[in-house]
Amino acid sequence: MSKVRWGVLSTAKIGTVKVIPGMQKGQFCEVIGIASRSQESAQAAADKLNIPKAYGSYEALLEDPEIDAVYIPLPNHLHVPWAIKAMQAGKHVLCEKPIGLSVEEARHLADIAYQHPNLKVMEAFMYRHHPQWQQAREIVREGGIGTPVTIQCFFSYFNNNPSDIRNNPEWGGGGIMDIGCYPISVSRFILEGEPEKVIASVTRDEEFKTDVVSSVMIDFGGLLSTFTCGTKIAPYQRVNIFGTEGRIEIQIPFNAPPDKPCILWHQQGEKITEIEVPVADQYTLQGDLMSQAILDDTEVPTPISDAVANMEVIEAVFRSERSGRWESVSHMVAK
């Protein structure tokens, strides 16, 4: 097998607009099927994206022996149930973030994954695979900013659509679950460690009951990462990584365009170097890296234990919202 044959559970916009087109450009990916709750919806997406197979149910896709792996862009509350069903059907799993609604869910998924050692399971934090982030982490590792001191992130968009799943708290909506998970992941990715405690200030929408503006401090033993995220703020994103001798600023940290170079700035003392990162589609890279791990039977770039660890921080943020105090991060990653 030279390519992994992928199926997609749902016709969600993130999949049809970004992930599937990215994977279709991959060297080791072949998207051969897409499923929806209706045959008509699945067929329409398949026709638009030139996907050979369309299924009128998620179960039908999982029953197809020609599907090797599934990508899951379903609403957050369906991630864990369908990831487990996919593994039970013998399929490798790439699941959108956040991996679940709680640490308990994430650990349960991890436990099931460990029971299927022949299958690969990965959370789809696509930004990590983009060369701008690989370069940023390498600069930090090599001492290019001195000793890291703090990371500051901002990520926002404006969405007041009551029918949007991101505004449904029962389905895992809200800013922290949708986009706040990125700054949490970033801080752990760049600092290559786990935080001790967090404190958060959260504003909830009166109608939706979701968190719409949140500011969070994450303490890595005296080294702080801070972020603000919001779902009713003008769209913006930026990351700054500060050290004792310099800093890195990433212009488009999360939604890196697939057809334009990315820019980051590296400051050392008074000298600021603009670094242009060549065009790259982070969804193509993610699909290929996952597919290579399947083909070569090697570890995936981001193990399922990382997804559990990220959920542990998210859960601590929500505990802090309720208590108004610093809350410890549990660090009880499954196995």
C-alpha positions as CSV (number, residue, x, y, z in Angstrom):
1,M,0.0,0.0,0.0
2,S,1.5,3.3,-1.1
3,K,-1.3,5.5,0.1
4,V,-3.7,5.4,3.0
5,R,-7.3,5.3,2.0
6,W,-9.2,7.8,4.0
7,G,-12.9,8.2,4.8
8,V,-14.4,11.3,6.4
9,L,-17.2,11.2,8.9
10,S,-19.5,14.2,8.2
11,T,-19.6,17.0,5.7
12,A,-18.6,19.7,8.2
13,K,-17.2,22.9,6.8
14,I,-13.7,22.5,8.3
15,G,-13.4,19.2,6.5
16,T,-14.9,20.1,3.1
17,V,-13.2,23.5,2.8
18,K,-9.8,23.0,4.4
19,V,-8.9,19.5,5.5
20,I,-10.0,17.3,2.6
21,P,-8.6,19.6,-0.1
22,G,-5.3,19.6,1.8
23,M,-5.2,15.9,2.2
24,Q,-6.1,15.4,-1.5
25,K,-2.7,17.1,-2.3
26,G,-0.9,14.7,-0.1
27,Q,1.7,12.2,-1.2
28,F,0.5,9.5,1.1
29,C,-3.2,10.3,1.4
30,E,-6.2,9.3,-0.7
31,V,-9.6,10.4,0.3
32,I,-12.0,7.8,-1.1
33,G,-15.1,8.3,0.9
34,I,-17.3,10.8,2.8
35,A,-20.3,10.1,5.0
36,S,-23.3,12.2,6.1
37,R,-26.6,11.5,7.9
38,S,-28.2,11.6,4.5
39,Q,-27.1,10.1,1.2
40,E,-28.0,13.3,-0.6
41,S,-25.7,15.4,1.6
42,A,-22.9,12.9,1.3
43,Q,-23.2,12.7,-2.5
44,A,-23.3,16.4,-2.9
45,A,-20.0,16.8,-1.0
46,A,-18.5,13.8,-2.8
47,D,-19.4,15.3,-6.2
48,K,-18.0,18.7,-5.2
49,L,-14.7,17.3,-4.0
50,N,-14.3,14.5,-6.5
51,I,-14.5,11.8,-3.8
52,P,-15.4,8.4,-5.3
53,K,-17.7,7.1,-2.5
54,A,-20.6,8.7,-0.6
55,Y,-22.3,7.0,2.4
56,G,-25.7,7.9,3.8
57,S,-24.6,7.0,7.3
58,Y,-21.4,7.0,9.4
59,E,-21.8,3.3,10.1
60,A,-21.8,2.5,6.4
61,L,-18.4,4.2,5.9
62,L,-17.0,2.3,8.9
63,E,-18.2,-1.0,7.5
64,D,-16.4,-0.5,4.2
65,P,-13.2,-2.7,4.2
66,E,-11.6,-0.4,1.6
67,I,-11.4,2.5,4.2
68,D,-8.1,2.3,6.2
69,A,-8.5,5.4,8.3
70,V,-11.1,8.0,9.2
71,Y,-10.9,11.8,9.7
72,I,-13.6,13.0,12.2
73,P,-14.7,16.6,12.0
74,L,-18.0,16.0,13.9
75,P,-19.2,18.4,16.7
76,N,-17.1,18.1,19.9
77,H,-19.6,15.9,21.8
78,L,-19.4,13.3,19.1
79,H,-15.6,13.0,18.8
80,V,-15.0,10.3,21.4
81,P,-18.0,8.1,20.6
82,W,-17.3,8.0,16.9
83,A,-13.5,7.7,17.4
84,I,-14.1,4.6,19.5
85,K,-16.6,3.2,16.9
86,A,-14.0,3.7,14.2
87,M,-11.3,1.9,16.2
88,Q,-13.7,-0.9,16.9
89,A,-14.2,-1.1,13.1
90,G,-10.4,-1.4,12.7
91,K,-9.8,2.1,11.4
92,H,-7.0,4.5,12.2
93,V,-8.4,7.8,13.6
94,L,-7.5,11.5,13.0
95,C,-10.0,13.4,15.2
96,E,-10.5,17.2,15.3
97,K,-9.7,19.1,18.5
98,P,-10.6,19.2,21.2
99,I,-10.5,15.4,21.5
100,G,-13.5,15.3,23.8
101,L,-15.7,17.2,26.3
102,S,-13.7,16.3,29.4
103,V,-10.6,14.7,30.8
104,E,-12.6,11.6,31.6
105,E,-13.7,11.3,28.0
106,A,-10.2,11.8,26.7
107,R,-8.8,9.2,29.1
108,H,-11.5,6.7,28.1
109,L,-10.5,7.2,24.4
110,A,-6.9,6.8,25.3
111,D,-7.6,3.6,27.1
112,I,-9.5,2.2,24.1
113,A,-6.6,3.3,21.8
114,Y,-4.1,1.4,24.0
115,Q,-6.3,-1.7,23.6
116,H,-5.8,-1.4,19.8
117,P,-2.0,-1.0,19.5
118,N,-2.1,-1.8,15.8
119,L,-4.2,1.4,15.2
120,K,-3.0,5.0,15.1
121,V,-5.0,7.7,16.8
122,M,-4.2,11.4,16.7
123,E,-5.8,14.7,17.6
124,A,-5.8,17.1,14.7
125,F,-3.8,20.1,15.9
126,M,-2.7,20.9,12.4
127,Y,-0.7,24.1,13.3
128,R,2.1,22.0,14.9
129,H,3.1,20.5,11.5
130,H,3.5,23.9,9.7
131,P,7.1,24.8,9.2
132,Q,6.7,28.2,10.8
133,W,6.0,26.4,14.1
134,Q,8.8,23.9,13.6
135,Q,11.1,26.8,13.0
136,A,9.9,28.8,16.0
137,R,10.4,25.8,18.3
138,E,13.9,25.2,16.9
139,I,14.9,28.9,17.6
140,V,13.7,28.5,21.2
141,R,15.6,25.2,21.6
142,E,18.8,26.7,20.2
143,G,18.7,29.6,22.7
144,G,17.7,32.1,20.1
145,I,15.6,34.1,22.6
146,G,17.7,33.2,25.6
147,T,15.7,31.6,28.4
148,P,12.0,31.6,27.7
149,V,10.1,33.8,30.1
150,T,6.5,34.2,28.8
151,I,4.2,33.5,25.9
152,Q,1.3,35.7,24.9
153,C,-1.4,34.6,22.5
154,F,-4.6,36.2,21.1
155,F,-7.2,34.3,19.1
156,S,-10.6,35.6,18.2
157,Y,-13.5,35.7,15.8
158,F,-17.1,37.1,15.8
159,N,-20.0,34.6,15.6
160,N,-23.5,35.4,16.9
161,N,-25.3,32.7,14.9
162,P,-27.6,30.8,17.4
163,S,-27.7,27.8,15.1
164,D,-23.9,27.4,14.9
165,I,-22.7,24.4,16.9
166,R,-19.9,26.5,18.3
167,N,-22.6,28.5,20.2
168,N,-24.1,25.3,21.7
169,P,-22.7,24.6,25.2
170,E,-24.2,21.1,25.3
171,W,-22.2,20.2,22.2
172,G,-18.9,21.5,23.5
173,G,-19.3,25.0,22.1
174,G,-17.6,28.2,23.4
175,G,-14.3,29.9,22.8
176,I,-12.1,27.9,25.1
177,M,-13.0,24.6,23.6
178,D,-13.0,25.9,20.0
179,I,-9.9,28.2,19.9
180,G,-8.6,28.6,23.5
181,C,-7.3,25.0,23.1
182,Y,-4.8,26.3,20.6
183,P,-2.9,28.7,22.9
184,I,-2.9,26.0,25.6
185,S,-1.4,23.5,23.1
186,V,1.1,26.2,21.8
187,S,2.5,26.8,25.3
188,R,3.0,23.1,25.9
189,F,4.5,22.6,22.5
190,I,7.0,25.5,22.7
191,L,8.0,25.0,26.3
192,E,7.9,21.2,25.9
193,G,6.5,20.7,29.4
194,E,3.3,20.6,31.4
195,P,1.9,23.5,33.5
196,E,1.4,23.4,37.3
197,K,-1.7,25.6,37.6
198,V,-4.0,28.1,35.8
199,I,-6.3,31.0,36.6
200,A,-9.0,32.3,34.3
201,S,-11.5,35.1,33.9
202,V,-14.4,34.1,31.7
203,T,-17.4,36.0,30.4
204,R,-20.4,34.0,29.2
205,D,-23.0,35.0,26.7
206,E,-26.4,35.6,28.3
207,E,-28.2,33.9,25.4
208,F,-25.9,31.1,24.4
209,K,-24.4,30.4,27.9
210,T,-21.0,29.8,26.1
211,D,-17.8,31.5,27.0
212,V,-17.3,34.4,24.7
213,V,-14.4,36.2,26.1
214,S,-11.7,34.5,28.3
215,S,-8.3,35.5,29.6
216,V,-6.1,32.8,31.1
217,M,-2.8,32.6,32.8
218,I,-0.9,29.3,32.7
219,D,1.9,28.8,35.2
220,F,4.8,26.5,34.1
221,G,6.5,26.7,37.5
222,G,7.1,30.5,37.4
223,L,7.2,30.7,33.6
224,L,3.9,32.2,32.4
225,S,1.8,31.7,29.3
226,T,-1.1,34.0,28.9
227,F,-3.9,34.2,26.3
228,T,-7.2,35.8,25.5
229,C,-9.7,34.2,23.2
230,G,-13.2,35.2,22.2
231,T,-16.1,34.4,19.9
232,K,-17.6,37.8,19.8
233,I,-14.5,39.9,19.1
234,A,-13.2,41.2,15.8
235,P,-11.1,38.4,14.1
236,Y,-7.5,38.4,15.0
237,Q,-4.7,36.1,15.9
238,R,-1.1,36.5,17.0
239,V,1.5,34.8,19.2
240,N,4.6,36.3,20.9
241,I,7.2,34.2,22.6
242,F,9.5,36.2,24.9
243,G,12.8,35.3,26.4
244,T,15.6,37.0,28.3
245,E,17.5,37.9,25.1
246,G,14.8,38.0,22.4
247,R,11.4,37.2,21.1
248,I,9.5,35.5,18.3
249,E,6.3,36.9,16.8
250,I,4.2,34.7,14.6
251,Q,1.9,36.7,12.3
252,I,-0.7,34.1,11.4
253,P,-0.1,31.3,14.0
254,F,-3.2,29.1,13.6
255,N,-5.0,29.7,10.2
256,A,-1.8,29.7,8.1
257,P,-2.8,30.2,4.5
258,P,-2.2,27.2,2.2
259,D,-1.2,29.4,-0.8
260,K,0.9,32.2,0.7
261,P,4.2,32.4,2.6
262,C,4.0,32.9,6.4
263,I,5.9,35.6,8.3
264,L,7.5,35.4,11.7
265,W,9.9,37.9,13.3
266,H,12.9,36.9,15.4
267,Q,14.3,39.6,17.6
268,Q,17.7,39.3,19.3
269,G,18.6,42.4,21.2
270,E,17.8,45.3,19.0
271,K,18.0,43.3,15.8
272,I,14.8,42.1,14.2
273,T,14.9,39.5,11.4
274,E,11.9,38.9,9.3
275,I,11.7,35.3,8.3
276,E,9.5,34.3,5.4
277,V,8.4,30.7,5.6
278,P,7.7,29.0,2.2
279,V,4.2,28.1,1.2
280,A,2.9,25.1,3.0
281,D,-0.6,23.6,3.6
282,Q,-0.7,22.4,7.2
283,Y,-3.6,20.1,6.4
284,T,-1.6,18.4,3.7
285,L,1.4,18.0,6.1
286,Q,-0.9,16.7,8.9
287,G,-2.5,14.1,6.6
288,D,0.8,13.0,5.1
289,L,2.5,12.7,8.5
290,M,-0.4,10.6,9.9
291,S,-0.5,8.5,6.8
292,Q,3.3,7.9,6.9
293,A,3.0,6.7,10.5
294,I,0.3,4.3,9.4
295,L,2.2,3.0,6.4
296,D,5.5,2.6,8.3
297,D,3.9,1.6,11.6
298,T,5.7,4.3,13.5
299,E,4.6,6.7,16.2
300,V,2.2,9.5,15.1
301,P,3.6,13.1,15.5
302,T,1.3,13.9,18.4
303,P,0.4,10.9,20.6
304,I,-3.0,10.5,22.2
305,S,-1.5,11.2,25.6
306,D,-0.9,14.8,24.4
307,A,-4.6,15.2,23.8
308,V,-5.4,14.0,27.3
309,A,-2.8,16.4,28.7
310,N,-4.3,19.4,26.8
311,M,-7.8,18.5,28.1
312,E,-6.4,18.5,31.6
313,V,-5.4,22.1,31.2
314,I,-8.8,23.0,29.6
315,E,-10.6,21.4,32.5
316,A,-8.5,23.3,35.0
317,V,-9.4,26.6,33.2
318,F,-13.1,25.8,33.7
319,R,-12.5,24.9,37.4
320,S,-10.8,28.3,37.8
321,E,-13.8,30.0,36.2
322,R,-16.0,28.6,38.8
323,S,-13.7,29.0,41.8
324,G,-12.1,32.4,40.9
325,R,-8.8,31.0,42.1
326,W,-5.7,29.3,40.8
327,E,-6.4,25.7,40.0
328,S,-3.9,22.9,39.7
329,V,-3.5,20.8,36.5
330,S,-4.1,17.2,37.3
331,H,-1.3,15.5,35.2
332,M,-3.0,12.1,35.2
333,V,-2.4,11.3,31.6
334,A,-3.6,7.8,30.7
335,K,-0.7,5.3,30.6
